[in-house]
Amino acid sequence: MGWSAPFDTPIALPGRRELVTLRDAGAYIAALPTATQHRTEWQAAAEALLLVAEGGGDPMLARIGMMRALNAGKPAPVAEPRRKRARTYRLIR
């Protein structure tokens, strides 16, 4: 597959930049500060990139690793309450 393999959908970065290929993602990780590169989520993302680029795996694995690393430390989205109350059923035996 190689480093020129594209992601299924580009990964949007802050500042209107996108990661389109595995090479773009690798260059992005290489440009990060050293302390950030040594964090576990970025180590896992880099390992997934290497496995896909050199081992010929599915680019979705590398995309998942990058998305998890980019979203690490962000709070989970708050679930909004339901508009309607869920229906309740009673079992008759």
PLY file of the C-alpha trace (Angstrom):
ply
format ascii 1.0
element vertex 93
property float x
property float y
property float z
element edge 92
property int vertex1
property int vertex2
end_header
0.00 0.00 0.00
2.65 2.54 1.01
2.71 5.99 2.49
0.81 7.56 -0.40
-2.38 5.65 0.45
-5.28 8.03 1.12
-7.66 7.91 4.05
-11.28 7.11 3.17
-12.25 10.59 4.34
-9.67 13.28 5.11
-9.00 14.13 8.74
-9.83 17.77 9.45
-7.36 19.64 11.66
-7.79 22.98 13.38
-6.85 25.81 11.07
-8.54 24.47 7.89
-5.81 21.91 7.26
-6.54 18.29 6.33
-4.62 15.04 6.48
-5.33 13.28 3.21
-2.68 10.54 3.03
-0.71 8.44 5.47
2.35 10.54 4.62
0.49 13.70 5.71
-0.40 12.07 9.03
3.19 10.89 9.56
4.53 14.38 8.85
1.99 15.85 11.27
3.12 13.50 14.05
6.78 14.20 13.29
6.14 17.97 13.57
4.61 17.66 17.05
6.70 18.62 20.08
8.71 15.75 21.55
6.72 15.68 24.78
3.49 15.30 22.81
4.97 12.57 20.60
5.81 10.49 23.66
2.23 10.44 24.95
0.63 7.01 24.67
-2.16 8.04 22.29
0.33 9.52 19.80
2.57 6.47 20.13
-0.41 4.26 19.28
-1.33 6.47 16.31
2.23 6.33 14.98
2.32 2.56 15.38
-0.97 2.20 13.52
0.38 4.39 10.71
3.51 2.24 10.42
1.52 -0.99 10.40
-0.79 0.23 7.66
1.86 1.92 5.50
4.50 -0.79 5.69
2.39 -3.84 6.42
-0.43 -3.17 4.00
-3.40 -2.92 6.35
-6.65 -1.02 6.09
-6.20 2.79 6.25
-9.24 2.97 8.53
-7.05 1.62 11.37
-4.63 4.50 10.97
-7.53 6.96 10.77
-9.00 5.65 14.01
-5.62 5.96 15.73
-5.21 9.54 14.52
-8.73 10.53 15.56
-8.26 9.03 19.03
-4.98 10.89 19.46
-6.44 14.18 18.23
-9.46 13.89 20.53
-7.59 12.71 23.62
-8.28 14.83 26.66
-11.41 16.41 25.21
-14.60 15.90 27.20
-17.17 13.49 25.84
-20.13 15.12 24.13
-23.08 15.74 26.42
-26.11 13.68 25.52
-29.23 15.78 25.23
-32.36 14.56 26.97
-35.00 12.84 24.89
-37.81 14.98 23.54
-40.45 12.38 24.16
-40.61 10.03 27.02
-39.91 6.41 26.12
-42.92 4.15 25.96
-43.35 1.68 28.76
-44.81 -1.75 28.27
-46.29 -4.14 30.77
-45.95 -7.88 30.42
-49.12 -9.83 30.92
-48.65 -13.46 31.90
0 1
1 2
2 3
3 4
4 5
5 6
6 7
7 8
8 9
9 10
10 11
11 12
12 13
13 14
14 15
15 16
16 17
17 18
18 19
19 20
20 21
21 22
22 23
23 24
24 25
25 26
26 27
27 28
28 29
29 30
30 31
31 32
32 33
33 34
34 35
35 36
36 37
37 38
38 39
39 40
40 41
41 42
42 43
43 44
44 45
45 46
46 47
47 48
48 49
49 50
50 51
51 52
52 53
53 54
54 55
55 56
56 57
57 58
58 59
59 60
60 61
61 62
62 63
63 64
64 65
65 66
66 67
67 68
68 69
69 70
70 71
71 72
72 73
73 74
74 75
75 76
76 77
77 78
78 79
79 80
80 81
81 82
82 83
83 84
84 85
85 86
86 87
87 88
88 89
89 90
90 91
91 92
